[in-house]
Amino acid sequence: MILARTFIIGFPLLLAAVAAWAVHESRLSRTDRAGGVVVMLSQNEPALNPFLPATEIEREITDLVHEPLIRLGPDGTLQPGLAEFWRWTQDVTCWFADEATAKRAQELLQAQIGEKNRWAEWHLSSARVLQNRLLLSFSEPNAAGVRQAFEVVAGLDLKPVVFWRIERRTPLRKSWDRFMAGSSQAGLIQRVWFDGANACEIVVAGDSHRLLEDLHRFLDASEKEPASINPLAEVGALSEPVLDLDIRPGQLWHDGKPATAEDAKVTLEFLRANDWSLPNREALSNIQTLESQNNGSRLHVSFRRRQGTALCVFVNLPILPAEWLRAHPAAQESDFAHHAPPGAGTHRIALRDPRSLLLKPVHEDKSVPGFLFNFSASPLVTQIGMRTHTVDLVWPATDRTQLERLRFTPPRQRLVVLWNTRHEVLQHERCREALALATDTDELIRTLPGRLGHVDASLFAPGLWFSTRAKSPPFQLEQACHILAEAGWKRDDKGVARNAENPFRFTLLVPAGDTLHTRTADLLVAQWRQLGAEVKIEHVPDAQSLSQRLHEHRFDAVLLDQRFEVSWDQLPWWHSSQAKTGGSNFCGISDPQIDLLLEALSAEFDPDQVPKRVRELEAKLLPLHPLLSLFTTHDEAAAMPGLRTQGSTGGPVSSWTLQSLMLPPKRTQPAPALKLQLRSRDEEPEVQRPKTPADPISKLQMRLPE
């Protein structure tokens, strides 16, 4: 009895004490960050790894603290970050028998200036001799004049340039280092690129016979199986795309030290050395050289492949100080949590503990708020903060009944159904079209739990400057049934559509362990049943099993999360060369015209030309119905009254972020590519890397959610 009385009397007192404490803490926080924004988060303290944010809120915190070289602006266009300007150029290197012949080639080219100035026609900006090499620099990466310039010197004694690929069952690096230190033939190797631990590709100028003998002698020692050394290609000169990024003057880290190209160089080297699943990982791995030039004001990057989307590697990729990275060469989550690196963003970390994180603006500006994030916030404390108006944002918004205004973050992925066009039923384009018309995505969004956005049929992420915002066909069940009947698919007495050979039957592969996937699959099967399709659901236990099934094309249809990336390269997913077993064209689409469009888009270096090429590709590919886009997924945050925001708040398609709480930045355009690249006579030319055939692409863009 006494215990019961104590509980009855004590519980309200305890509740009142908790409420009083919560109000006190919230008001104290508001006083400490005067004019700032208080955010209540249900998640535990995050590590804040800037390269692998676990949640959307972590990504947005990182975006405030760390600055990328190139930023994606609110309008979806590329904007300056740490890099004030960037430009693509092209370097061509020719090797001759001796220095005298190289100088003769230079004289022949200089004679082409004359009255007509063929250099301007070719976009040739310089021709320099370094020992037996002639280095040509073109101001455009797709300069048509490369061939004409090369024809002028082709009659001289040019050394052949040969690409070789070396593979071994065991790691190569130590044996390779011994070869480079001990072989007299090592000087013939002009470029080298390691493709993982057991393979590399090299570029050789001149006769390779004795070089190959030495390679086998060094690489095969103490090995049971000899290394495999195979030629890839032979060309007359080495042509390489080069990207220069000029660092914005006066940019400082939060500890007051200047940000330089060396910081960007070390950051990229750090990321290349680890195996994290980063956006645009493939382009990152194709970087050949990174060089800090002009006293740290320019990052000079050369690539081994002609890929215009390589620029996207630098978009929204946080840059960290070289000093911090060298002190943490194998940085893990604990390093970022307990030894947070300085950033160069608009906000710095002023206070951090397991319960909260305080970000303060770097510059004194009344229009830029500070941010206080409270972790592990209980529903009780969150409700008290909302009712006392001491909280501005609740993230994620779990209780919709008490939310006065919702904000939807930009979508990071969407759910799609990918068809295997080799399947006996799904190989028919009219069947895939009928399934699209029989899918009621509006019903899916109404029925399924929150975080669902809009439907966008474009192949690319919504909001980017080149996204077409292609519309999905509206739900038209009657029209879908008519298409099937017209194509020879009649219903039997069980309601299953059949043609002369097959019933309309297939299996839908679904990743296991996700409620959204499971419920979506059930609804899709029910909708398609009305069309006459008999669909069986098969759950895949893990990501590895799913990846294997996709690469081996052992599926009929599959429900996948498509991760959005800032890139316009779609070649890996739809090119016929990737439709073989092990390739990443899981759908199996094979069309020569689509291949040409994909190749042209991948090789496009000018972002302004990308929208036109994207429209051409989608106009050809989307009518084939290779996939069915269902909906994008978003985070939801609850914004309290009085919180100043920018942009639309009316629906899930808005691109609201923490950045939108600040005044929109002035929109500036990067400097146009210079038509003439000036170099001093005594400037040491950069060592470039080879343009080599594209290496296999193994990364899954269609992936399971983490």
C-alpha positions as CSV (number, residue, x, y, z in Angstrom):
1,M,0.0,0.0,0.0
2,I,2.8,2.4,0.9
3,L,4.6,1.5,-2.3
4,A,1.5,2.1,-4.3
5,R,1.0,5.6,-2.7
6,T,4.6,6.4,-3.3
7,F,4.3,5.5,-6.9
8,I,1.0,7.5,-7.3
9,I,2.4,10.6,-5.7
10,G,6.0,10.2,-7.0
11,F,5.4,9.6,-10.6
12,P,3.7,13.0,-11.4
13,L,6.5,14.7,-9.4
14,L,9.1,12.8,-11.4
15,L,7.4,13.8,-14.6
16,A,7.2,17.4,-13.5
17,A,10.9,17.3,-12.7
18,V,11.8,15.9,-16.0
19,A,9.7,18.5,-17.8
20,A,11.2,21.3,-15.7
21,W,14.7,20.0,-16.5
22,A,13.9,19.7,-20.3
23,V,12.5,23.3,-20.3
24,H,15.6,24.5,-18.5
25,E,18.0,22.8,-20.8
26,S,16.2,23.9,-23.9
27,R,16.1,27.5,-22.8
28,L,19.7,27.4,-21.7
29,S,20.6,26.0,-25.2
30,R,18.6,28.7,-26.8
31,T,20.5,31.4,-24.8
32,D,23.9,29.8,-25.6
33,R,23.3,29.9,-29.3
34,A,21.4,33.2,-29.5
35,G,19.5,33.3,-32.7
36,G,20.3,29.7,-33.6
37,V,18.4,26.6,-34.5
38,V,17.7,23.8,-32.0
39,V,17.3,20.4,-33.6
40,M,16.0,17.3,-31.7
41,L,17.3,14.0,-33.1
42,S,16.2,10.5,-32.0
43,Q,19.5,9.0,-33.2
44,N,22.5,8.4,-31.0
45,E,25.7,10.5,-31.3
46,P,26.9,10.2,-34.9
47,A,30.6,9.6,-35.8
48,L,30.3,12.4,-38.5
49,N,32.5,10.6,-41.0
50,P,32.4,13.2,-43.8
51,F,32.8,10.5,-46.5
52,L,30.3,7.9,-45.2
53,P,27.4,9.7,-43.5
54,A,25.1,7.1,-42.0
55,T,21.9,9.3,-42.2
56,E,20.7,12.3,-44.1
57,I,21.1,14.6,-41.1
58,E,24.7,13.5,-40.8
59,R,25.3,14.4,-44.4
60,E,23.7,17.8,-43.9
61,I,25.8,18.5,-40.8
62,T,28.9,17.6,-42.8
63,D,27.8,19.9,-45.6
64,L,27.8,22.8,-43.1
65,V,31.3,21.9,-41.6
66,H,33.3,20.7,-44.6
67,E,33.6,22.4,-48.0
68,P,34.0,20.4,-51.2
69,L,36.0,21.5,-54.2
70,I,32.8,21.9,-56.3
71,R,29.4,22.3,-54.8
72,L,26.0,21.4,-56.2
73,G,23.9,24.6,-55.9
74,P,20.3,24.8,-54.8
75,D,19.2,25.0,-58.4
76,G,21.1,21.8,-59.2
77,T,24.0,23.3,-61.1
78,L,27.7,23.1,-60.4
79,Q,29.0,26.0,-58.2
80,P,32.4,26.9,-56.8
81,G,33.4,25.5,-53.4
82,L,37.0,25.5,-52.4
83,A,37.8,25.6,-56.1
84,E,37.1,29.0,-57.6
85,F,37.6,27.9,-61.3
86,W,38.1,24.6,-63.1
87,R,38.9,23.8,-66.7
88,W,39.5,20.7,-68.8
89,T,42.5,20.5,-71.1
90,Q,44.2,17.7,-73.0
91,D,47.9,16.6,-73.1
92,V,49.4,14.6,-75.9
93,T,52.9,13.1,-75.5
94,C,55.0,11.8,-78.4
95,W,58.3,9.9,-77.9
96,F,61.1,10.1,-80.5
97,A,64.4,8.4,-81.0
98,D,66.4,11.3,-79.6
99,E,66.1,14.9,-78.4
100,A,67.2,16.3,-81.8
101,T,64.2,14.6,-83.5
102,A,61.9,15.9,-80.9
103,K,63.1,19.5,-81.5
104,R,62.6,19.0,-85.2
105,A,59.0,18.0,-84.6
106,Q,58.6,21.1,-82.4
107,E,59.9,23.3,-85.3
108,L,57.5,21.7,-87.8
109,L,54.6,22.5,-85.5
110,Q,55.8,26.1,-84.9
111,A,55.9,26.6,-88.6
112,Q,52.1,25.9,-88.7
113,I,51.3,29.1,-86.9
114,G,52.0,31.4,-89.9
115,E,49.2,33.7,-91.2
116,K,46.4,31.2,-90.8
117,N,47.5,30.2,-87.3
118,R,46.6,26.6,-87.4
119,W,47.3,26.4,-83.7
120,A,44.1,28.4,-83.0
121,E,42.2,26.1,-85.3
122,W,43.6,23.0,-83.5
123,H,43.2,24.6,-80.0
124,L,46.9,23.9,-79.5
125,S,48.3,26.1,-76.7
126,S,51.9,24.9,-76.3
127,A,54.5,22.5,-77.7
128,R,57.5,21.8,-75.5
129,V,60.5,19.4,-75.7
130,L,61.8,17.5,-72.7
131,Q,64.6,15.2,-73.7
132,N,63.2,12.9,-76.4
133,R,59.6,13.8,-75.6
134,L,57.3,16.4,-77.3
135,L,54.6,17.5,-75.0
136,L,51.5,19.1,-76.7
137,S,48.8,20.9,-74.6
138,F,45.4,21.5,-76.1
139,S,42.9,23.9,-74.5
140,E,40.0,21.6,-75.0
141,P,39.7,17.9,-74.1
142,N,37.9,17.0,-77.3
143,A,40.1,19.0,-79.6
144,A,39.6,17.8,-83.2
145,G,43.0,19.3,-84.0
146,V,44.9,16.6,-82.2
147,R,44.8,14.4,-85.3
148,Q,45.9,17.2,-87.6
149,A,48.8,18.2,-85.3
150,F,49.9,14.6,-85.0
151,E,50.0,14.2,-88.8
152,V,52.5,17.0,-89.0
153,V,55.1,15.1,-87.0
154,A,54.1,11.5,-87.9
155,G,56.7,11.3,-90.6
156,L,59.6,11.5,-88.1
157,D,61.1,8.6,-86.1
158,L,58.3,8.2,-83.6
159,K,58.5,5.4,-81.0
160,P,55.4,3.2,-80.6
161,V,53.4,3.6,-77.4
162,V,52.1,0.2,-76.2
163,F,49.7,-0.5,-73.3
164,W,50.3,-3.7,-71.3
165,R,48.2,-5.3,-68.6
166,I,50.0,-7.4,-65.9
167,E,48.1,-9.8,-63.7
168,R,49.2,-12.3,-61.0
169,R,47.4,-14.4,-58.4
170,T,49.4,-12.8,-55.6
171,P,50.0,-9.1,-54.8
172,L,52.3,-7.3,-57.2
173,R,53.4,-4.2,-55.3
174,K,56.6,-5.5,-53.6
175,S,57.8,-7.3,-56.7
176,W,57.1,-4.3,-58.8
177,D,59.1,-2.0,-56.5
178,R,62.1,-4.4,-56.8
179,F,61.8,-4.3,-60.6
180,M,61.7,-0.5,-60.8
181,A,64.7,-0.3,-58.5
182,G,66.8,-3.1,-60.1
183,S,66.0,-3.3,-63.8
184,S,67.8,-1.3,-66.5
185,Q,64.7,-1.5,-68.6
186,A,62.4,0.3,-66.1
187,G,63.0,3.7,-67.8
188,L,61.0,2.5,-70.8
189,I,57.8,2.5,-68.6
190,Q,56.2,5.9,-68.9
191,R,53.0,5.3,-67.0
192,V,51.8,2.8,-64.4
193,W,48.4,2.3,-62.9
194,F,47.5,-0.3,-60.3
195,D,44.1,-2.0,-60.6
196,G,43.8,-3.4,-57.1
197,A,46.6,-5.5,-55.5
198,N,47.1,-8.1,-58.1
199,A,47.0,-6.2,-61.4
200,C,48.5,-3.1,-63.1
201,E,48.6,-1.5,-66.5
202,I,51.7,0.1,-67.9
203,V,52.5,2.3,-70.9
204,V,55.8,1.6,-72.7
205,A,57.5,3.9,-75.3
206,G,59.8,1.9,-77.5
207,D,60.8,-1.7,-78.0
208,S,59.2,-3.9,-75.2
209,H,61.0,-7.2,-75.8
210,R,63.8,-6.9,-73.2
211,L,61.5,-5.1,-70.9
212,L,59.1,-8.0,-70.8
213,E,61.9,-10.5,-70.2
214,D,63.0,-8.4,-67.1
215,L,59.4,-8.1,-65.9
216,H,59.0,-11.9,-65.9
217,R,62.4,-12.3,-64.2
218,F,61.4,-10.1,-61.3
219,L,57.7,-10.9,-61.0
220,D,57.9,-14.7,-61.4
221,A,60.7,-15.2,-58.8
222,S,59.4,-17.5,-56.0
223,E,56.0,-17.7,-57.7
224,K,54.3,-21.0,-58.6
225,E,52.6,-19.4,-61.6
226,P,54.1,-16.8,-64.0
227,A,52.5,-13.4,-64.2
228,S,50.2,-12.8,-67.1
229,I,51.4,-9.9,-69.3
230,N,49.2,-9.1,-72.3
231,P,49.1,-6.1,-74.8
232,L,46.0,-3.9,-74.7
233,A,46.7,-1.4,-77.5
234,E,49.4,0.3,-79.5
235,V,49.2,4.0,-80.5
236,G,51.5,6.6,-82.0
237,A,51.1,9.1,-79.1
238,L,49.6,9.2,-75.6
239,S,46.5,11.4,-75.2
240,E,45.3,12.3,-71.7
241,P,42.5,14.4,-70.3
242,V,43.7,16.9,-67.6
243,L,41.6,18.8,-65.1
244,D,42.9,22.0,-63.3
245,L,41.1,23.3,-60.3
246,D,42.1,26.7,-58.9
247,I,41.7,27.0,-55.1
248,R,39.9,30.1,-53.9
249,P,42.3,32.6,-52.4
250,G,42.0,33.3,-48.7
251,Q,40.1,30.1,-47.8
252,L,40.9,29.0,-44.3
253,W,40.4,26.0,-42.2
254,H,38.6,26.5,-38.9
255,D,42.0,26.4,-37.1
256,G,43.1,29.4,-39.1
257,K,45.5,27.7,-41.5
258,P,45.1,28.3,-45.2
259,A,43.4,25.6,-47.4
260,T,45.5,24.7,-50.4
261,A,45.6,22.3,-53.3
262,E,47.9,20.0,-51.2
263,D,44.9,19.4,-48.9
264,A,42.7,18.4,-51.8
265,K,45.5,16.2,-53.2
266,V,46.0,14.3,-49.9
267,T,42.3,13.9,-49.4
268,L,41.9,12.3,-52.8
269,E,45.0,10.1,-52.2
270,F,43.5,9.0,-48.8
271,L,40.1,8.1,-50.5
272,R,41.8,6.2,-53.3
273,A,43.8,4.1,-50.8
274,N,40.6,2.8,-49.0
275,D,37.8,0.7,-50.2
276,W,34.8,2.7,-49.0
277,S,31.7,2.7,-51.1
278,L,31.8,6.3,-52.3
279,P,29.7,8.0,-55.0
280,N,31.5,8.0,-58.4
281,R,34.1,5.5,-57.0
282,E,34.9,4.3,-60.5
283,A,36.0,7.8,-61.7
284,L,37.9,8.3,-58.5
285,S,39.9,5.1,-59.2
286,N,40.8,6.3,-62.7
287,I,42.8,9.3,-61.4
288,Q,46.4,8.8,-62.5
289,T,48.3,11.7,-61.0
290,L,47.5,14.4,-58.5
291,E,49.8,17.4,-58.3
292,S,49.7,20.6,-56.3
293,Q,50.9,23.5,-58.5
294,N,51.4,27.3,-58.4
295,N,52.4,27.3,-54.7
296,G,49.4,25.4,-53.7
297,S,46.8,27.4,-55.6
298,R,46.1,24.8,-58.3
299,L,45.2,21.1,-58.2
300,H,46.4,19.4,-61.4
301,V,44.7,16.0,-62.1
302,S,45.3,13.6,-64.9
303,F,43.1,10.7,-65.8
304,R,43.7,7.4,-67.5
305,R,40.3,7.3,-69.3
306,R,38.5,9.8,-71.4
307,Q,35.4,10.3,-69.2
308,G,33.7,13.6,-69.0
309,T,31.9,12.6,-65.8
310,A,35.2,12.4,-64.0
311,L,34.5,16.0,-63.0
312,C,31.7,14.7,-60.8
313,V,34.2,13.1,-58.4
314,F,34.9,16.5,-56.9
315,V,31.2,17.5,-56.5
316,N,30.0,17.5,-52.9
317,L,33.1,15.5,-51.8
318,P,34.4,17.0,-48.5
319,I,38.0,18.1,-48.4
320,L,40.0,17.6,-45.2
321,P,43.3,19.2,-44.1
322,A,46.4,17.3,-45.2
323,E,47.9,17.6,-41.7
324,W,45.0,15.8,-40.1
325,L,44.9,13.0,-42.7
326,R,48.6,12.4,-42.4
327,A,48.1,12.1,-38.6
328,H,45.3,9.6,-39.2
329,P,46.4,7.6,-42.3
330,A,44.0,4.8,-41.5
331,A,41.2,6.9,-40.1
332,Q,38.2,5.0,-38.8
333,E,34.8,6.0,-37.3
334,S,36.4,6.6,-33.8
335,D,38.9,9.0,-35.3
336,F,36.2,11.2,-36.7
337,A,34.1,10.9,-33.5
338,H,36.9,11.7,-31.0
339,H,39.4,13.8,-33.1
340,A,37.1,15.7,-35.5
341,P,39.1,17.3,-38.3
342,P,38.8,21.1,-39.0
343,G,36.6,22.0,-41.8
344,A,36.4,24.9,-44.2
345,G,32.6,25.3,-44.3
346,T,30.3,28.0,-43.1
347,H,30.1,26.4,-39.6
348,R,32.7,25.1,-37.1
349,I,32.2,22.6,-34.3
350,A,32.2,24.7,-31.1
351,L,31.1,22.0,-28.6
352,R,30.6,18.2,-28.9
353,D,29.6,15.6,-26.4
354,P,27.6,12.3,-26.5
355,R,24.4,14.3,-26.1
356,S,24.8,17.3,-28.2
357,L,26.6,19.1,-31.0
358,L,27.0,22.9,-31.3
359,L,27.9,24.5,-34.6
360,K,28.7,28.2,-34.8
361,P,29.0,30.3,-37.9
362,V,32.6,31.0,-38.9
363,H,31.9,34.6,-39.8
364,E,29.9,37.0,-37.7
365,D,26.7,37.4,-39.8
366,K,23.3,37.9,-38.3
367,S,21.7,36.1,-41.3
368,V,23.6,32.9,-40.6
369,P,22.2,30.9,-37.6
370,G,24.1,28.5,-35.4
371,F,22.8,25.0,-34.8
372,L,22.4,23.0,-31.7
373,F,21.7,19.3,-32.2
374,N,20.5,17.2,-29.3
375,F,21.0,13.4,-29.7
376,S,19.0,10.5,-28.3
377,A,16.0,12.8,-27.7
378,S,13.1,11.0,-26.1
379,P,9.5,11.5,-27.3
380,L,8.7,13.2,-24.0
381,V,11.5,15.7,-24.1
382,T,10.8,16.4,-27.8
383,Q,7.1,17.1,-27.1
384,I,8.0,19.4,-24.2
385,G,10.4,21.3,-26.4
386,M,7.8,21.7,-29.1
387,R,5.1,22.9,-26.7
388,T,7.4,25.4,-25.0
389,H,8.7,26.6,-28.4
390,T,12.3,25.9,-27.4
391,V,12.8,23.5,-30.4
392,D,12.9,24.5,-34.0
393,L,13.3,21.1,-35.8
394,V,12.4,17.5,-35.0
395,W,14.2,15.0,-37.2
396,P,12.9,12.6,-38.2
397,A,9.3,13.5,-38.0
398,T,7.7,10.4,-36.6
399,D,4.5,11.7,-35.0
400,R,2.7,13.4,-37.9
401,T,-0.3,14.4,-35.8
402,Q,1.7,16.9,-33.8
403,L,3.7,18.3,-36.7
404,E,2.7,21.8,-37.9
405,R,5.0,22.0,-40.9
406,L,6.8,19.2,-42.7
407,R,10.1,19.5,-44.6
408,F,11.2,16.9,-47.1
409,T,14.9,16.5,-47.7
410,P,16.3,15.9,-51.3
411,P,15.8,12.3,-52.4
412,R,19.0,10.2,-52.2
413,Q,17.5,7.1,-53.8
414,R,14.4,5.7,-55.3
415,L,12.7,2.3,-55.6
416,V,12.5,0.7,-59.1
417,V,11.5,-2.6,-60.7
418,L,14.2,-3.7,-63.2
419,W,13.0,-6.2,-65.9
420,N,15.2,-8.9,-67.3
421,T,14.5,-8.5,-71.0
422,R,15.8,-12.0,-71.7
423,H,12.8,-13.5,-69.9
424,E,10.3,-15.4,-72.0
425,V,7.5,-13.0,-71.1
426,L,9.3,-9.8,-70.1
427,Q,11.3,-9.8,-73.4
428,H,8.2,-8.5,-75.0
429,E,8.2,-4.7,-75.0
430,R,4.4,-4.5,-75.0
431,C,4.3,-6.7,-71.9
432,R,6.6,-4.3,-70.0
433,E,4.5,-1.3,-71.2
434,A,1.3,-3.0,-70.0
435,L,2.9,-3.6,-66.5
436,A,3.9,0.0,-66.3
437,L,0.3,1.2,-67.2
438,A,-1.1,-1.3,-64.6
439,T,1.0,0.1,-61.8
440,D,-0.9,2.6,-59.6
441,T,2.0,4.5,-58.0
442,D,-0.4,7.0,-56.3
443,E,-2.0,4.1,-54.5
444,L,1.5,2.8,-53.4
445,I,2.4,6.2,-52.0
446,R,-1.0,6.6,-50.2
447,T,-0.9,3.1,-48.7
448,L,2.8,2.6,-47.7
449,P,4.4,4.3,-44.7
450,G,5.9,7.8,-44.9
451,R,9.2,9.0,-46.5
452,L,7.8,8.5,-49.9
453,G,8.2,11.2,-52.6
454,H,7.2,11.7,-56.1
455,V,7.5,9.6,-59.2
456,D,10.1,10.5,-61.7
457,A,10.8,8.3,-64.8
458,S,14.1,10.0,-65.7
459,L,17.2,7.9,-65.5
460,F,18.9,10.6,-63.5
461,A,18.5,12.1,-60.1
462,P,15.8,14.7,-59.8
463,G,16.9,18.3,-59.2
464,L,20.1,18.1,-61.3
465,W,20.5,20.6,-64.1
466,F,20.3,17.9,-66.7
467,S,17.4,15.8,-65.3
468,T,14.5,15.7,-67.7
469,R,11.8,15.2,-65.1
470,A,10.3,12.6,-67.4
471,K,6.8,11.6,-66.5
472,S,5.7,8.1,-65.7
473,P,2.7,6.9,-67.6
474,P,-0.5,7.4,-65.6
475,F,-2.4,4.4,-64.2
476,Q,-4.6,3.0,-67.0
477,L,-5.6,-0.5,-66.3
478,E,-8.1,-0.7,-69.1
479,Q,-5.5,0.5,-71.6
480,A,-3.0,-2.0,-70.2
481,C,-5.4,-4.9,-70.7
482,H,-6.1,-3.7,-74.2
483,I,-2.4,-3.7,-75.1
484,L,-2.0,-7.2,-73.8
485,A,-5.0,-8.5,-75.7
486,E,-3.8,-6.7,-78.9
487,A,-0.4,-8.4,-78.5
488,G,-2.1,-11.9,-78.3
489,W,-2.3,-12.3,-74.6
490,K,-5.8,-13.7,-73.7
491,R,-7.1,-14.5,-70.2
492,D,-7.9,-18.1,-69.3
493,D,-10.6,-19.2,-66.9
494,K,-8.3,-18.4,-63.9
495,G,-7.8,-14.9,-65.1
496,V,-4.1,-15.4,-66.2
497,A,-3.1,-13.9,-69.5
498,R,-1.6,-16.3,-72.0
499,N,-0.2,-16.3,-75.5
500,A,0.4,-19.2,-77.8
501,E,3.5,-20.3,-75.9
502,N,3.5,-19.0,-72.3
503,P,1.3,-17.8,-69.5
504,F,2.0,-14.3,-68.2
505,R,4.0,-15.5,-65.3
506,F,7.2,-14.4,-63.7
507,T,9.0,-14.1,-60.3
508,L,9.8,-10.8,-58.5
509,L,13.1,-10.8,-56.6
510,V,12.8,-8.8,-53.4
511,P,15.6,-8.0,-50.9
512,A,14.7,-9.5,-47.5
513,G,14.6,-7.6,-44.2
514,D,13.0,-4.3,-45.3
515,T,9.3,-3.6,-44.5
516,L,9.0,-1.1,-47.3
517,H,10.3,-3.6,-49.9
518,T,8.0,-6.3,-48.6
519,R,4.9,-4.2,-48.6
520,T,5.6,-2.6,-51.9
521,A,6.1,-6.1,-53.5
522,D,2.8,-7.3,-52.1
523,L,0.9,-4.3,-53.5
524,L,2.6,-4.6,-56.9
525,V,1.6,-8.3,-57.1
526,A,-2.0,-7.4,-56.3
527,Q,-2.1,-4.6,-58.9
528,W,-0.5,-6.8,-61.6
529,R,-3.0,-9.6,-60.9
530,Q,-5.7,-7.3,-62.2
531,L,-3.8,-7.2,-65.5
532,G,-3.7,-11.0,-65.7
533,A,-0.1,-11.4,-64.5
534,E,0.7,-14.3,-62.1
535,V,3.7,-13.1,-60.1
536,K,5.6,-15.0,-57.4
537,I,7.7,-13.1,-54.8
538,E,11.1,-14.5,-53.9
539,H,13.1,-12.9,-51.1
540,V,16.9,-12.7,-51.4
541,P,18.7,-13.0,-48.0
542,D,21.6,-10.6,-48.4
543,A,23.3,-8.1,-50.7
544,Q,26.0,-10.5,-51.9
545,S,23.4,-13.1,-53.0
546,L,21.4,-10.3,-54.8
547,S,24.6,-9.1,-56.6
548,Q,25.5,-12.5,-57.8
549,R,21.9,-13.1,-59.1
550,L,22.0,-9.8,-61.0
551,H,25.4,-10.3,-62.5
552,E,24.5,-13.8,-63.7
553,H,21.1,-12.6,-64.9
554,R,19.3,-15.2,-62.8
555,F,16.1,-13.2,-62.2
556,D,12.9,-12.3,-64.0
557,A,12.2,-8.9,-62.3
558,V,13.8,-7.4,-59.2
559,L,12.8,-4.6,-56.8
560,L,15.9,-2.4,-56.1
561,D,17.0,0.8,-54.4
562,Q,18.7,3.0,-56.9
563,R,21.2,5.3,-55.3
564,F,21.4,8.7,-56.9
565,E,24.8,10.1,-57.9
566,V,25.8,13.4,-59.4
567,S,26.9,11.9,-62.7
568,W,25.6,11.8,-66.3
569,D,27.3,8.5,-67.1
570,Q,24.8,5.7,-67.7
571,L,27.0,3.5,-69.9
572,P,27.6,0.8,-67.3
573,W,23.9,0.1,-66.8
574,W,22.6,0.0,-70.4
575,H,25.5,-0.5,-72.9
576,S,25.4,-3.8,-74.7
577,S,29.1,-4.5,-73.8
578,Q,27.9,-4.8,-70.2
579,A,25.0,-7.1,-71.0
580,K,27.2,-10.3,-70.8
581,T,27.4,-12.5,-67.7
582,G,29.3,-10.5,-65.0
583,G,28.4,-7.2,-66.6
584,S,26.4,-4.5,-65.0
585,N,23.7,-4.2,-67.7
586,F,21.5,-6.5,-65.7
587,C,18.4,-5.7,-67.8
588,G,20.1,-7.0,-70.9
589,I,19.1,-4.1,-73.2
590,S,21.2,-4.3,-76.4
591,D,20.8,-1.6,-79.1
592,P,23.6,-0.1,-81.3
593,Q,22.0,3.3,-81.4
594,I,21.6,3.4,-77.7
595,D,25.3,2.3,-77.3
596,L,26.4,5.3,-79.4
597,L,24.3,7.7,-77.3
598,L,25.7,6.3,-74.1
599,E,29.3,6.6,-75.3
600,A,28.8,10.2,-76.5
601,L,27.2,11.1,-73.1
602,S,30.0,9.4,-71.1
603,A,32.7,11.3,-73.1
604,E,31.0,14.7,-72.8
605,F,33.2,17.1,-70.9
606,D,31.1,20.2,-71.2
607,P,28.3,20.3,-68.6
608,D,26.3,22.7,-70.7
609,Q,26.0,20.1,-73.4
610,V,24.9,17.3,-71.1
611,P,21.1,18.2,-71.0
612,K,20.8,17.8,-74.8
613,R,22.6,14.5,-74.8
614,V,20.5,13.2,-71.9
615,R,17.2,14.1,-73.7
616,E,18.5,12.2,-76.8
617,L,19.3,9.1,-74.7
618,E,16.0,9.1,-72.8
619,A,14.0,9.6,-76.0
620,K,15.5,6.3,-77.3
621,L,15.8,4.3,-74.1
622,L,12.7,5.0,-72.0
623,P,10.2,3.9,-74.6
624,L,11.7,0.4,-74.3
625,H,10.5,0.3,-70.6
626,P,13.7,-1.3,-69.2
627,L,12.7,-0.4,-65.7
628,L,9.7,0.8,-63.8
629,S,10.3,3.8,-61.5
630,L,8.1,3.7,-58.4
631,F,8.9,6.5,-56.0
632,T,11.7,8.4,-54.4
633,T,12.3,8.2,-50.6
634,H,13.0,11.1,-48.3
635,D,13.6,12.1,-44.7
636,E,11.0,14.2,-43.0
637,A,11.7,16.9,-40.5
638,A,9.1,18.9,-38.5
639,A,9.7,22.7,-38.6
640,M,8.2,24.7,-35.8
641,P,6.4,28.1,-36.4
642,G,8.8,31.0,-36.7
643,L,11.6,29.0,-38.3
644,R,12.8,31.0,-41.3
645,T,13.2,28.8,-44.4
646,Q,13.8,29.3,-48.1
647,G,12.0,27.6,-50.9
648,S,8.9,25.5,-51.3
649,T,7.3,23.6,-48.4
650,G,4.3,22.2,-50.2
651,G,5.4,18.7,-50.9
652,P,8.0,16.0,-51.1
653,V,9.7,17.3,-54.2
654,S,11.1,20.4,-52.5
655,S,14.9,20.3,-51.9
656,W,14.9,21.6,-48.4
657,T,18.2,21.2,-46.4
658,L,19.8,22.8,-43.4
659,Q,21.6,25.1,-45.9
660,S,18.2,26.5,-46.8
661,L,17.9,28.0,-43.3
662,M,20.6,30.5,-44.4
663,L,20.3,33.2,-47.0
664,P,20.9,31.7,-50.4
665,P,24.5,32.1,-51.5
666,K,25.3,34.4,-54.4
667,R,25.3,32.3,-57.5
668,T,28.5,32.4,-59.4
669,Q,29.7,30.6,-62.5
670,P,33.0,28.9,-62.9
671,A,35.4,30.6,-65.3
672,P,35.1,29.3,-68.9
673,A,37.9,27.1,-70.2
674,L,40.8,29.2,-71.4
675,K,41.5,29.0,-75.1
676,L,45.2,29.4,-74.5
677,Q,47.0,27.9,-71.6
678,L,50.1,29.9,-70.6
679,R,53.1,28.2,-69.2
680,S,56.5,29.5,-68.3
681,R,59.5,28.3,-70.3
682,D,61.2,26.7,-67.3
683,E,58.0,25.2,-65.8
684,E,58.5,21.5,-65.3
685,P,55.8,19.6,-67.2
686,E,53.6,17.2,-65.4
687,V,54.1,13.5,-65.6
688,Q,50.9,12.2,-67.2
689,R,49.2,8.9,-67.2
690,P,47.8,6.8,-70.0
691,K,44.5,6.7,-71.7
692,T,43.8,3.0,-71.6
693,P,40.8,0.9,-72.4
694,A,38.0,1.1,-69.8
695,D,38.4,-1.4,-67.1
696,P,35.5,-3.6,-65.9
697,I,32.9,-1.9,-63.8
698,S,31.8,-4.0,-60.9
699,K,30.2,-1.5,-58.6
700,L,26.4,-1.8,-58.1
701,Q,24.5,1.4,-58.4
702,M,21.3,-0.5,-57.8
703,R,21.8,-1.6,-54.3
704,L,20.3,-2.7,-51.0
705,P,19.7,0.0,-48.5
706,E,22.1,-0.1,-45.6
